[in-house]
Amino acid sequence: MKQIMLACLLMMAAQTSATEVSKCIPTQFDETVTLAYINDGDTITLTDGRLVRLIGIDSPEIDFQFANLSQPYANEAKQFLSSVIQPGQTLQLAFDKKRLDPFGRTLAYVYTTELQHLQELMLANGFAKARVYQNDYFWQCLASVEQLARDNRLGLWGHKSYQPLVAESLKREDTHLWQEIRGVVTGYERKSQVLELNIGENLVMMISQQDIGKFSNILTLELLQKTVLVRGKLYFSYGKYRLNTQHLSQITIENTP
């Protein structure tokens, strides 16, 4: 019964999304391809054998060897994508600056012939998180789509595993993972070639000299005492938790009442 209900919900979500107009549309498409297989919520295989990684999103990981170790909502994400596109379907690809990832997968924004953007559909229904790796043409557009799903606690955003950590409650076991952390900006200072943004008492957001210009619009005195969400790979060094920041998508100023 639970599986039947899930299937119905996925179909309803797909049908609702199909009526919405995509926000992140390129000026042109670079390739027309044919779908062979859906690997998971953010990766597909084409009939020419290429693996395509959907740019700008991160869907929960499926553990194909030990199913019980899959991340929450990993299988639901794949099922949702499978309800939107099917093997043999024609798709259109748009590329960004970097076309291959370190694993040799093709990086692309993927659209149906009806101009439905797969990345947006996954984000809008809460089956993926927005995340910038190297390509970022649509990062602000995708972040806005994610925010609506987050605000409405859709999909994975309603699951405790995807709630932000609290800066003051970080633990050593939280390190060495990409984390999302909520805290209050308490200050910042320049040290050698790095700007350190203090979040609470024990978290430091590190911004290198070469990247400071990317954050010029938010690194003002008005940022002090604001609640922010910061994202990055967490580590512990010199008595504090730290994360390195290279892109503006790694910090969001939250609206406060």
Summary of the structure (lengths in Angstrom):
residues: 257
radius of gyration: 19.3
end to end distance: 41.4
largest distance: 60.3
contacts: 773
relative contact order: 0.12
helix: 30%
strand: 33%
